[in-house]
Amino acid sequence: MDNRFDHPRTISRVAPKQSATASVYRHRQQIAYGVVTNVSVTGACIVTDNTLMAGADVDVQLSFYQEPQLFDFKARVVWTRQGHQGDQGVNGLQLHGVRFMQVSALQRSQLHTVLVSDNFESIFKPASTEFELFQSSLSRELDEVVLQFQKATGQDS
C-alpha cells in the first residue's frame, strides 16, 4: 500500500548529510534496522532490508551523526514500497514512511533543533504550511456559515 500522496505535504523535510540510522521495534523486539533517507518533525523515510506492514504501530529510535541524543518515537508505518533503480542506491531494499505519533512539544523542539543544523539539507519546502491550510479551510467554512445565516434571516439579497 502506497498512499504517500493522498494529501499535500505541509512540513519541511530534510536529508541527513552524514549517517542517520533507525531501529524499529514492535513489542520491544527489534524488527528492522535501517538508514534514514529523509526526516521531518512529523516523520521519516527509512530504508531497511525487512518489510514493515503499512498501518503497523511501531517504536522508532533515530540516531544522527555526531548527535549524542537518541530520539525515541511511537510511530505508524504509513507507506511501504520496494526501492528501484531511480532511488539512489536502494534498489531492491524496502522504503518505509513512518509518521511519529504522540510527540511531545519538547521532543518536537529538540528534533527541530537538530534538523535545522548544518548536518542536514532541505529536500522539500511546502508551498503552504499546516496553519495556512487550516486557516484557508476555516475561512471557507466561516463564509458558508455567514451565507446560511443570511439566508435564514432573509438577508441573502
VMD Tcl script that draws the C-alpha trace (Angstrom):
set ca {
  {0.00 0.00 0.00}
  {1.50 3.32 -1.07}
  {-0.69 6.24 -0.03}
  {2.04 8.85 0.40}
  {0.35 11.41 -1.80}
  {-3.24 11.37 -0.50}
  {-2.79 14.94 0.74}
  {-0.20 17.66 0.16}
  {2.81 17.81 2.48}
  {2.84 20.80 4.79}
  {6.05 20.16 6.75}
  {9.60 20.77 5.52}
  {11.71 17.63 5.04}
  {15.48 17.35 5.25}
  {18.06 14.74 4.29}
  {21.00 13.93 6.54}
  {24.42 14.79 5.07}
  {26.05 12.14 7.27}
  {24.82 8.81 8.59}
  {21.44 8.64 10.28}
  {20.03 5.32 11.42}
  {16.74 3.96 12.65}
  {15.99 0.96 14.83}
  {12.40 -0.24 14.56}
  {10.76 -2.21 17.37}
  {7.45 -3.92 17.85}
  {6.51 -5.24 21.28}
  {10.09 -4.47 22.45}
  {11.56 -6.76 19.77}
  {13.75 -5.18 17.11}
  {12.16 -5.96 13.76}
  {14.26 -3.76 11.46}
  {17.35 -1.62 11.32}
  {17.94 0.87 8.59}
  {19.10 4.18 7.23}
  {17.11 7.42 7.42}
  {16.93 8.98 3.95}
  {14.84 11.99 4.93}
  {13.14 13.23 8.04}
  {10.89 15.96 9.42}
  {9.45 16.73 12.84}
  {6.44 14.58 11.91}
  {8.02 11.50 10.34}
  {10.79 9.88 8.33}
  {11.61 7.71 5.35}
  {13.60 4.67 6.43}
  {15.36 2.17 4.16}
  {15.66 -1.38 5.51}
  {16.15 -4.89 4.21}
  {12.96 -6.02 6.03}
  {9.40 -5.31 5.04}
  {7.23 -3.43 7.52}
  {3.46 -3.60 7.19}
  {1.67 -0.37 6.32}
  {-0.61 0.54 9.21}
  {1.58 -1.13 11.83}
  {2.31 0.77 15.04}
  {6.00 0.58 15.93}
  {8.61 2.20 18.14}
  {11.37 4.01 16.24}
  {14.71 5.10 17.63}
  {16.62 7.60 15.47}
  {20.35 8.24 15.75}
  {22.07 11.11 13.92}
  {25.78 11.60 13.18}
  {27.60 13.45 15.99}
  {24.35 13.87 17.92}
  {24.56 12.33 21.41}
  {20.80 12.28 21.89}
  {18.75 9.37 20.59}
  {15.19 10.16 19.53}
  {12.52 7.62 20.51}
  {9.08 7.86 18.96}
  {5.90 5.86 18.78}
  {5.19 5.74 15.06}
  {2.86 4.34 12.43}
  {4.07 2.89 9.14}
  {2.02 4.89 6.62}
  {3.50 3.56 3.40}
  {5.98 0.99 2.18}
  {7.45 0.09 -1.19}
  {10.41 -1.63 -2.73}
  {13.28 0.57 -3.90}
  {14.07 0.73 -7.61}
  {16.98 1.92 -9.73}
  {15.91 5.57 -9.52}
  {16.13 5.54 -5.72}
  {19.86 6.34 -5.41}
  {21.44 3.13 -4.17}
  {18.47 1.42 -2.53}
  {17.45 -0.78 -5.44}
  {15.90 -3.96 -4.00}
  {15.65 -2.64 -0.46}
  {12.45 -1.62 1.34}
  {11.46 2.04 1.81}
  {9.06 2.89 4.60}
  {7.34 6.11 5.54}
  {6.70 6.42 9.27}
  {4.60 9.09 10.97}
  {5.59 9.96 14.51}
  {2.70 9.70 16.98}
  {2.28 11.25 20.43}
  {5.22 13.63 20.06}
  {5.63 15.98 23.00}
  {6.38 19.66 22.42}
  {9.81 19.10 23.98}
  {10.62 16.17 21.64}
  {9.44 18.15 18.63}
  {11.53 21.16 19.65}
  {14.66 19.04 20.27}
  {14.28 17.26 16.93}
  {13.67 20.55 15.12}
  {16.89 21.97 16.61}
  {18.85 19.03 15.23}
  {17.16 19.10 11.82}
  {17.93 22.79 11.17}
  {21.64 22.24 11.83}
  {24.29 22.18 9.11}
  {24.21 18.35 9.19}
  {21.01 18.36 7.09}
  {19.98 19.73 3.72}
  {16.48 20.77 2.74}
  {14.82 18.49 0.19}
  {11.26 19.75 0.44}
  {9.81 23.08 1.46}
  {6.00 23.20 1.39}
  {4.14 25.80 -0.61}
  {1.69 26.11 2.30}
  {2.15 25.40 5.98}
  {-0.28 23.39 8.13}
  {-1.53 26.65 9.67}
  {-2.13 28.28 6.28}
  {-4.13 25.27 5.09}
  {-6.15 25.24 8.32}
  {-6.75 28.98 8.04}
  {-7.93 28.64 4.43}
  {-10.26 25.77 5.33}
  {-11.67 27.66 8.29}
  {-12.21 30.76 6.17}
  {-14.27 28.77 3.63}
  {-16.35 27.23 6.44}
  {-16.99 30.66 8.00}
  {-18.05 32.07 4.61}
  {-20.56 29.20 4.31}
  {-21.92 29.84 7.82}
  {-22.37 33.54 7.01}
  {-24.27 32.65 3.81}
  {-26.52 30.23 5.72}
  {-27.17 32.85 8.41}
  {-28.01 35.48 5.82}
  {-30.36 33.08 4.07}
  {-32.05 32.10 7.36}
  {-32.55 35.74 8.37}
  {-33.69 36.93 4.94}
  {-30.54 38.97 4.32}
  {-29.46 36.97 1.25}
  {-30.46 39.55 -1.35}
}
mol new
graphics top color blue
foreach p $ca { graphics top sphere $p radius 0.5 }
foreach p [lrange $ca 0 end-1] q [lrange $ca 1 end] { graphics top cylinder $p $q radius 0.2 }
display resetview
